[in-house]
């Protein structure tokens, strides 16, 4: 209960400084766009790199992975993509927590979902 009241107080304080929130939000989005997170599969035979915006920016497929056949290659691409997405979600959650602390907000699990 006390934590909720502290969070509400911090949010009320932030609402008085909308420009700061907007600036930090814009910086956060720019930082996400610049991030590159790589997922791997098959001992790095397949690597998928995504941005913090969850956009695929690069796919590497080793010729040996192609030789394994279509089904195996599809599995490796799926695994590498899922690995990249999981890693990105962890990085985004960490960066969101850092930004929350900079804004003086108490720990709020799940806030990264609100920040989109």
Secondary structure, DSSP 8 states (H G I E B T S, - for coil): -HHHHHHHHHHHHHHTTHHHHHHHHHHHHHHHHH-EEEEEETTTTEEEEEETTS-EEEEEE-HHHHHT-HHHHHHHHHHHHHHHHHHHHHHHHHHHHHHHHHTT----TTHHHHT-
